[in-house]
Amino acid sequence: MATKVYLAVDLGASGGRVLAGLFDGEKLHLEEVHRFENGGVSIGNQLQWNVLGLWKEIQLGLRAAAAKYEQRIVSVAVDTWGVDFGLLGPNDELLSNPISYRDKRTVGMMDHAFTMQTREQIFAETGLQFMEFNTLYQLLAMKVQKSPLLDCAESYLMIADLFHWLLTGEKGNEITNASTTQFLNPHTRQWSTGMLEKFGIPTKMLGRLLEPGTTLGTIRQNLADSTGLAGLKVVLPGTHDTASAVLAVPAASVPNQRPDWAYISSGTWSLMGVETPTPVTTDRCRELNFTNEGGIGGTVRLLKNIAGMWLVQECRRIWRQGGTEFGWDDLIRRAQAEPALAAVINPDHPSLVAPTDMPTAIRELCEQSGQPVPENEGQVIRVALESIALRYRMVIGMLEELNGGGRLETIHIVGGGTNNKLLCQMAADACQRRVVAGPVEATAIGNVMMQAIADGAVSSVAEAREVIRDSFDVNEYLPQAAPAWDEAYEKFRGVVN
């Protein structure tokens, strides 16, 4: 068939891109059209997202794509991070800049929630892991702080929903991102309005829930005029970036069957899980604090959030502030040159969520546990990476238990973290599993392939994954040095527990 072009707007917490997926019926090729920065902006005592700046950059990307690909463009779709949202008032006016999930307003809100409903009740209703920045606690913070916006809000839109509305004028809540809120029931795939009402949170703002693959509409006329993309369709991908990334895992299994593989979507966060046909909302799942998020094709992403490259990103930022700019490759080389497994930390320790100085926070954890304190940049990064890999080992054991006890033979790592070959090898060594790393651009690939499925150019998720296997290279890592990692894991369990 003639080559078709699908545009993916891929927004992350630190940057965004507009990419073009060129599909000839057999193979997919990605081309970057426009790249831009993102990040929280301190305004008063809040950390907000600059959505107007992001919208400006998205339009620049659309214009550049129109000039390059012209009539071959079929559709566009937006994916983003989870939990954050914007509110529209009665006249479809954006009531405020969306607040970042790393803002401090949710501190203490989870414990406050448990005074009104128990942890057991909330998990039974939502199946979601307990994290203080979940949308439920953001809304509860607004209620406690008597924000007038809750009373004014007519429409609740998660970040991807907000940009899809800006594109089309059509409002709705795509379900994979809605499932990150902790007020969506994973069994019924409907809003948990009764639970929200018990918290005193208004529910009239919640919109219709839409599945990935839905054609939302065409772009607004004024946007078509300014970009040259008249009649361009806007399609919903898995708008939560992890949902799109999991679609791009190049595994041969069929969705809705129990897999023998786990995935890690590796970026700022490492999201480690399995694709299951039904939610797991047992007491054991709650005790282990796993989450049931919506997946493509009615599947469930049973997973746990693990601090990922956030630790390294923040170290790099602090060192840059101090006047030393380290490239990614330079930091990895420095870490590789240091002794292995000298000290371990819990990468998910609360002190590492948003520290003012990440290297100092890592050193303090080592000191508090009576371990050697890293003395230089390479040692700090090595401690961070080895600890992330050991956390993978702990989580894969939990996944096997929750998945029915069968061994997960392969770990598929997708996303930007696949460029970190040291961490990929550490994952294989720590978990004693075969690791398949790639594709790097998993989120954008999953976004594009969902559009291709909606367009009828690809028949199913299984066929989409076959296309991905044929189109992108992967790297394989086999486990080594088992005794040393076994010993380190025992030390790690003591630190975490």
N, C-alpha and C positions, 0 to 999 in steps of 0.2 A: 504494500500500500504506500501511498505518498506519505512522506514524513509529516507527522503532526507535532505541534508544539503545545505543551501544557506549562503554564507559569505557576511556580511555587513561591509564595511569600513565606519565608521561614524566619520567624522572630524568636530570638533567644534573649536571656537576661542581660547578655553583654554585647549583643550585636544582631543585626538583621541582614537578610539578603533577598534579592529577587533572582530566582534561577529559572532557566528554561530547560524543560525536559523534552528532548527530541526523540520521538519514537517512530521507527520505520516498520513496525509490525513484528519485528523479531528482537531488536536490541534497543536499549535505551541509552542515551548520551545526555549528560548534564552540561550546561554552560552557565557560568555566572554572568548575570546582566548588571547587577548593581549591588554594592555592599555598603553598609553603614553601621555606625556604632549605636549602642543602646546602654542603658544603665539607670539606676535610680538617681533622682535629683532631689537634694535636700531643699525643702521649701518650708520655712518656719520650723516646726518640730516634727515634720513628716517627711517620709521618703516616698516620692511620687514617681510615676512613669511619665515621660514626655510623649504622650500619645500624638499630639499635634505634630511634633517633630518627626515621629515615626511615620505618620500619615503622609507628610510631605515627601519623605524619602521613598515610600512605597509608590507614590505617583511618579516620581522621577524614574523609578525602575520600570514602571508600566510604559512610560513614554519611550524609554530606551528600547524596551522589548518590541514595542510596536514598530519602531523604526528599523529594527534588525530583522524581525521575523514576519511582519506584515500579516497577510491573510492566512498564514499557516497556524496562527494561534487559535486554539480551540476554547480554552477556559483558563481560569485562575482560581487558586485556593490559598487560604492562609492557615498556617499552624503556629502555635505559640506555646509558652509555658502554661502551667495550670494555676488554679486557685484564685488568681486575681481577676478583677471585674471593674466595669464602669456602670454607672446608673444614668438613665435618661429620665428627664422630667416629663410633664404632661405634653409639652410641645416638642418632644424629641430633642430636647436640649441636653447636652452632656453636663451633668450637675457638678462634676469636679474631675480633676485628673485622677485616674485610678491610683490607689496606694500600693506600694510594693509589699510583697509578702515578707520582706526583711525589715519592714518598719516595726518599731517597738510597741505598737498599740495592742498587740495580741498577748503581750507578756502577762501571764496570770489568768488569761481568759479561759484556758482549758480547765483549770481547777475550778474556776467560777461556774463553768458549765456543769461540772459534776455535782454542784450543789442543787441543781434543778433536775437533772437527769443523770443516771449513773452511766459509767463507762460501758457497762454491759448493755444497757438500753440503747445507747447511741450506736454501738457496734452492731447490735442485732438489726437495727433499722438501716444502717448504711454500709456495713462491711468495710469501712475505711480505716486505715491506720491513723493513729492519733499523733498529729503534728500541730504545734501551736499556731502555725500560720495557715492552717486549713481555712477555707472560706467561712465555714460556720463560726469560727472564733473571730474572724474579721468583722462579720456582721454583728456578733454579740458585743464586740468592742464598741462598735458604732452605737448600739443601743445603750450600753452602760455609760458611754460618754455623751449621751443625749444628742447625737448628731441629727440635725433636721433633715438630712438627705434621705433617711429611711422613709419618712412620712411623705416626702415629695416624689419619691421614685415611682415611676410607672413601668419602667422596663429595666430588667437586670440582664446585662450582657457580659459574658466573660471576654477576655481580651481579643481572642479570635472572632467571637461573635460581634464585637464592637467594630472591628475592621470589615467584616462581611457586611454589616449594616452600612458603614460608610461607603462601601462599594456599590451596594444595591438598593438601599432604603428598606430592605426586608429584615425583620427581626426574628430571631429564634435562638435556641440554645442547643448546640451540637453536643451529643451525649457523651463522647469520650472525655471532653473537658468538663462537662457538667458533673461527671462522676468523681472529679477531684475535690468537690466542694464539701463533702461530708454531710450533704442533705439530699442525696439521691439513693433510692433503694435499688441495689444491684439485682434483686430477684424480679421486681416488677418493672425496672427501668423507668420509674416515674419519680417525680419530686416527692420528698418526704415532708409534705406540707404540715401534717399533723405534728411532727416533731418540732418543726420551726415555730408553730403556733404556741407550743408549750414554752418555748424560749421567749415568746413575745415578739418574734421577728415577723414582719409583714410578708405575706406570700403573693400578693396581687401582682408584684413585679416580675415573678417568674414566668418565663415564656414557654412556647411549645418546644418539645424536645425532638430533635431531628437526628437522623442516622447519617453516618458517613456515606458519601455517594449521592446525597440529595443535591439536586440542582436548585440553588436558592433563588436564582433569577439572573437577569443581565445587569450590566453596570449602568449606573445612573447616566442620564443623557449628558449632563454637564461634564461628567468625567469622561464619557465617550468622546465628547468634543475636544477636550483638552489633551487626551492621550492618543486619539486616532484609533480607538479600539471599540468602535460601534458594534453593539450586539454581542459583546464578549460575555460568555456564560460564567457565572460564579458558582463553583461546586464546593460542597463541604468535604474536606478530607477528614481523617482523624485529626481534629483540630488540636488536641493535646499532642505535643511534639513526640512524646513517647509512643503514643498509639500509632502515629505515622512511622516512627522508627521501627517498631515491632513488625509492621507490615513488610518492611524492607529486609527483615532477617532472611538470608538465603537458604532456609531450611526446606527439606523436601516433604515434610509432613503436611497433612491436610488440616486446616482449622477445624475446631470442634472435636478433635481426637486428642487423647492424652499424649503429649509429646515426650520424647526422651532427651530433650535439649532444654537448656535455659538460655535466657538472653540477658545481656547487660547493655543498656543504652548509656553509653559512656560520654559524659560531658561535664558540665558544672556539677551535676549530680550523676551518680551511677545508680540507675534504676534496674534492679536485678529481679527477674521473675520468670514465670512460665505462662504460656497461653493455655487457658482452660476453657472447657465448654460451659461450665456453670460456676457461680460464685462459691467460695468456701467461707462460710461465716460461723464456723465452729468456735467453741470456747478456746481451743488451742490456737486457732488463727488469731484470735483477739489477744491471747497471752503473748504471742510472738510478735504482735503489732505489725501484721501484714495488711495489705490493702487489696481490695477488689475494685479495679477500675475498668471502665468500659473499653472494649477492643473493637477491632474491625470485624464486620460480619457477625455481630452478636456474641463474640467471644468475650472472655474476661481476662484482664491482665492481673494475675495474682502476683504481687511484687512487693518489694521493700525499697524505700529510698535509702541510699547510702551516700554519704558525703563523697564526692568524686574529685574532679580536678579543681573544685572550689578551693581546696586546701593549697594547691600549688598556685592557682591564680592569685589568691590573696597574699601569699608569700612574695610572689613576683611584684605585686603592686606595692607592698610595703618597702621592698628593696629599691624599687624605682623611686619612691618618695624620698628615700635616703640618698639618692644620687647615683645608684648603680642599676643599670639596665641589663637584665639577663634575658637572652633569647631562650625560647623553649628548649631547643636542642642543647644549648650550653648547660642549662640546669640539669637535663637528663644525663649528660656526660659527667657532670660533677657528682651526681648521685650514684652513677654506675661505678665511679672510682672509689667510693667509700665502702667500708666493711659492711657485709650483709648482716641483717637481723640483729643489730646492736641494741635497739630499743623499739618498743611497740607502744602505740597509743590506741584509744578508741576514736576512730575518725568521726564518729557520730556523737562525741561528747558535747554536751550543751555549750561548753565554753568555746567551741569552734564554729558555732552557727553564724555569729557575726562579731568576731573579736575586733578590737581596734588595731591589734598587731598580731597577725597569725603566727609568724615565726616564734615570737615570745610565748604565745599561748601553747604551741607545740612543745617548746622547751619546758614550760612549767608543768605540763602533764607528765613528761618524762621524769622530772625531778620529784614530783609528788608521789610517783610510783616506785621511787628508789632505783631508777635505771640511769644508765649513762646519758648525760644531757648533750644533745648534738651541738657541736662547736662552730660549724660553718654551714654555708648554704647547701652544699651537697649532702651533708648529713641530715639536715632538716628535711630536705626533699625525699631522701631515702627512707627516713622514718615514716613520712606521710604515705608514700607509695606502698611500702611493704605493709603498712597497717590497713590500707584500703584493700589490698589483695587478701589479707587474712580475714577481713570482714566478709569478703566474697565467700571464703571457705565456710564461715559460720552460717551465712545466709543460704548457701546451696544445700547444706544439711537440713536446714529448716524447710526449704522448698521441697525436698524429697519426702520429708515427713508429711507435709500438707498435701502433696500431690499423690499420696497413696503408697509411698514407700519404694517406688521404683527408682533405680539409679538414673540420674541425668548424666548421660555419657559425654555430652558436648556442651560447651559454653560458647554461644555466639556473642561476640562483642561488636557492636555497631556504633557509629557516631564518631565524633572528633577524637575521642580518647583512643581510637585504634591507631592513631599516629604515634602514640606513646608505646613504642615497642618494648621498653623496659617493663612497664606496667602489665602489658599483655603477657609477657613471659612470666612475670611474678604471679599473675592470675593462674596460669597453667600450673606453676610450681606449688603455689599455696593450696589450690583445690585438687591437685593431682587429677586433672581432667584435660582432655584435648580442647584447645581454644581455637576457634576460627574467628579471625578479626577482619571485619569489613562487611559491607561497604562503609566508607567514611561518611558520605553524605546521606546517611540512612533516612533522616527525617524528611529531607527534600525529596528523596527517591520515593518514599512511602506516600508523600503528598501527591506527587505526580502520578504514581501508579493508581491511586484511588480515583484520580480524574480520568485516567485511561479506562478503568473499569466502568465508571459512570458513562463514559462516551461509547462504550461497547467495543473499544479497540482491544480490550483484554477481557476474558470471560469470567475470571474468578481470582480470588486471592492466591490460590495454588498456582495458577498460570502466571500471575504477576511475579511470584517468587521464582518461578522458572526463568522468566525474562531477566530478573535481577541476577540470578546465578550465571546466566549467559553473558551478561553485560558488564559485570564489574569483578575485578580481581579481589581475592582475599588472601590473607596470610594465615598460616597454621603454626601453632605453638604447641609443643609436646612437653609434658611435665618432666622436671629434673629435680635433683637434690631433695628427695622426699624426707630423709631423716632430719635435716636441718629445719625444714619447714614444719614438720611434725612437732619438734621441740619448741619452735617459735609459737606455734598455735596454742600450746598449753600455756605459755606465758601470756599470750593474747587473751585467752579465756579468763585468766585471772584479772587482767586489767579491765576487761569489759564487765565482768560480773562483780 
